[in-house]
Amino acid sequence: YTYQWLPATGLSNDTIGDPWAHPTQTTTYYLHLNKYLETIDSITVFVKDCSEQPANELIIINAFTPNNDGVNDVFNIKGSHIKEINATIFNRWGQELYTWDEITGGWNGKYKGKEVSAGTYFYVITVVYNNGSIKEKKGALELIR
């Protein structure tokens, strides 16, 4: 096989099958592959302008396993540009089990110091982002034991 990538700009090697691409702008690369016949394919590498204001992000998992194995033991919130948070956990009867307002906080699957049973629980989460916008999310989560 012979490989030829065009353009070669931003590639670690334009004559191998899997070069590293480091373009400074979004670029479509064309691969010309020759064995007996020529095959041509393309791939576009998108370059994001990092000077743009990044988007607010809120990531909420839908299941957790509070079994003290150090993996997924706490139901918590991830995201970017979060300034404030208020989160509340409810059982299926609407009873409030836990609430927190620290960005690094979360629920460990206990109510009044005792483990709750496996099952479906519900959350209401409100976040305020650094730019002042507010987002509220309501949903269900599965506690797995």
C-alpha positions as CSV (number, residue, x, y, z in Angstrom):
1,Y,0.0,0.0,0.0
2,T,1.0,3.6,-0.5
3,Y,-0.6,6.4,1.3
4,Q,-0.8,10.1,0.4
5,W,-2.6,12.6,2.5
6,L,-3.5,16.0,1.0
7,P,-3.0,18.6,2.2
8,A,0.0,17.6,4.3
9,T,-0.2,20.7,6.4
10,G,-0.7,19.9,10.1
11,L,0.0,16.2,9.7
12,S,2.8,14.3,11.5
13,N,3.5,12.3,8.3
14,D,1.6,12.4,5.1
15,T,2.7,9.0,3.8
16,I,1.4,6.7,6.5
17,G,-2.1,5.4,7.2
18,D,-2.6,6.9,10.6
19,P,-0.8,10.2,11.0
20,W,-1.5,12.7,13.9
21,A,-3.3,15.7,12.8
22,H,-2.7,19.1,14.4
23,P,-4.2,21.7,12.0
24,T,-4.6,25.3,13.1
25,Q,-8.0,25.6,11.4
26,T,-10.8,23.2,10.4
27,T,-9.3,21.1,7.5
28,T,-10.6,18.3,5.3
29,Y,-7.9,15.8,4.6
30,Y,-8.0,13.5,1.5
31,L,-6.4,10.1,1.6
32,H,-5.2,8.6,-1.7
33,L,-4.6,4.8,-1.0
34,N,-2.9,2.8,-3.7
35,K,-2.5,-1.0,-4.0
36,Y,-3.7,-2.0,-7.4
37,L,-6.4,0.6,-7.7
38,E,-6.5,4.1,-6.2
39,T,-9.1,4.6,-3.5
40,I,-9.8,8.1,-2.2
41,D,-11.5,9.0,1.1
42,S,-11.7,12.0,3.3
43,I,-12.0,13.1,6.9
44,T,-12.6,16.6,8.3
45,V,-10.8,17.7,11.5
46,F,-12.7,20.5,13.2
47,V,-10.8,23.1,15.2
48,K,-12.7,25.0,17.8
49,D,-12.0,28.6,18.6
50,C,-11.1,28.4,22.3
51,S,-11.5,32.2,22.7
52,E,-15.3,31.8,22.4
53,Q,-17.2,31.8,25.6
54,P,-17.8,28.1,26.5
55,A,-21.3,26.9,26.9
56,N,-22.9,26.3,30.3
57,E,-23.1,22.6,31.0
58,L,-25.1,20.5,33.5
59,I,-24.5,16.7,33.7
60,I,-26.8,14.6,35.8
61,I,-26.4,10.9,36.1
62,N,-29.5,8.6,36.2
63,A,-28.1,5.8,38.5
64,F,-25.6,5.4,41.3
65,T,-24.3,2.6,43.5
66,P,-23.6,3.7,47.1
67,N,-21.7,0.5,48.1
68,N,-18.5,2.2,49.3
69,D,-16.3,0.7,46.5
70,G,-15.1,4.2,45.6
71,V,-16.9,4.2,42.2
72,N,-20.2,6.0,41.6
73,D,-20.9,6.0,45.4
74,V,-22.5,9.5,45.4
75,F,-25.2,11.1,43.3
76,N,-23.8,14.5,42.5
77,I,-23.8,17.1,39.8
78,K,-21.1,17.8,37.2
79,G,-20.9,20.7,34.8
80,S,-19.2,23.9,33.9
81,H,-19.6,27.5,34.8
82,I,-21.8,26.6,37.8
83,K,-21.9,29.4,40.4
84,E,-24.6,28.1,42.7
85,I,-26.6,24.9,43.2
86,N,-29.6,23.8,45.1
87,A,-30.5,20.1,44.9
88,T,-33.1,18.1,46.7
89,I,-33.8,14.3,46.6
90,F,-37.3,12.9,47.2
91,N,-38.7,9.4,47.6
92,R,-41.6,8.1,45.6
93,W,-44.1,9.6,48.1
94,G,-42.6,13.1,47.7
95,Q,-40.9,13.0,51.1
96,E,-37.7,15.1,51.1
97,L,-34.7,12.9,51.9
98,Y,-31.7,15.1,51.3
99,T,-30.8,18.5,50.1
100,W,-27.5,20.3,49.4
101,D,-26.3,23.6,48.1
102,E,-22.6,23.1,47.8
103,I,-21.3,22.5,44.2
104,T,-19.1,19.7,45.5
105,G,-21.9,18.1,47.5
106,G,-24.1,15.1,46.7
107,W,-26.3,12.4,48.1
108,N,-24.8,9.1,49.5
109,G,-28.0,7.1,49.5
110,K,-28.8,7.7,53.2
111,Y,-31.7,9.2,55.1
112,K,-31.1,10.3,58.7
113,G,-27.9,8.2,58.7
114,K,-29.5,5.0,57.5
115,E,-29.2,3.5,54.0
116,V,-32.4,3.7,51.9
117,S,-33.5,0.8,49.9
118,A,-32.6,0.3,46.2
119,G,-35.2,1.8,43.9
120,T,-36.2,5.0,42.1
121,Y,-35.8,8.4,43.7
122,F,-36.5,11.8,42.3
123,Y,-34.5,15.1,42.2
124,V,-35.1,18.8,41.7
125,I,-31.9,20.7,40.9
126,T,-31.5,24.4,40.3
127,V,-28.2,25.8,39.1
128,V,-27.1,29.4,38.6
129,Y,-24.3,29.8,36.1
130,N,-21.6,32.4,36.2
131,N,-23.3,34.5,33.5
132,G,-26.5,34.7,35.7
133,S,-28.6,32.3,33.8
134,I,-30.7,29.8,35.8
135,K,-31.5,26.2,34.9
136,E,-33.9,23.9,36.7
137,K,-33.9,20.1,36.1
138,K,-36.3,17.5,37.5
139,G,-35.9,13.8,37.0
140,A,-35.6,10.3,38.3
141,L,-32.5,8.4,39.4
142,E,-32.0,4.8,40.2
143,L,-30.2,3.8,43.4
144,I,-28.7,0.3,42.9
145,R,-27.4,-1.8,45.8
